[in-house]
């Protein structure tokens, strides 16, 4: 019973952390793309071209490997708990 | 107002510190004297100082608990400085299972056997390090829960609290990360909304006096980063 409770609530908590980190990472990346645009096109006020540049950068980011690393949020605590269970109970 | 804020913060920090002090592992250098098993009543508020094993009915009001009696080396400042004096210390020995605090301890019977194996006399002492969490309180009959025991050659052994070191590093990193996430959210999501609301307000109040409301000045205190 305790095990099921831990798995369910642990999964929910990790899901919240996963979503927060995913949104944060995307936001940071979008900001970086906007900065890149400002750097490469100083004084350019063409908002449509800027949006195309940023949107293409975000598509590249979403299909790259880096956002998938956020999935480690689920993997690392599972490994840590398994390690603690082993270390605590092994003689 | 300022004083109330500081007081509330201090109370929150104190509660957090107490929870951490109760639930993080600590190490004692002990000599095991004896072990025993005793029926314990679990029907009052001190219930929270006893574990809640998985294989136990939720409505049970008393059960047997195993204890480890020891003579413990006294210390200063959370065990960082050892003293020559000793005191009596009794640990309870209970499974924590898969629930809080998350020690995932299932080997109570093995631990009791190891403790029995280390029993010694003052004339021929065998010293051991007990890992435990929890508090000893004589008035509430609360006992720290022993997690592990290992023999050591001498009572002067130096113990490095690796788990606590990594725990606090992780805690600081997590707080810094949370703060960065909040700043990012404020800059990218809240401020633009306030800005567009501000533009509308400016249009509406273009003909009015330029006096700004208290609420607005307060909202301005939330803006810190300069806009591009």
Interface residues (C-beta under 8 A of the other chain):
Chain A: X1 X2 X3 X5 X6 X20 X21 X24 X27 X28 X30 X31 X38 X81 X84 X85 X88 X89 X91
Chain B: X54 X97 X98 X99 X102 X103 X104 X105 X106 X107 X110 X114 X147 X148 X180 X181 X184 X185 X188 X228
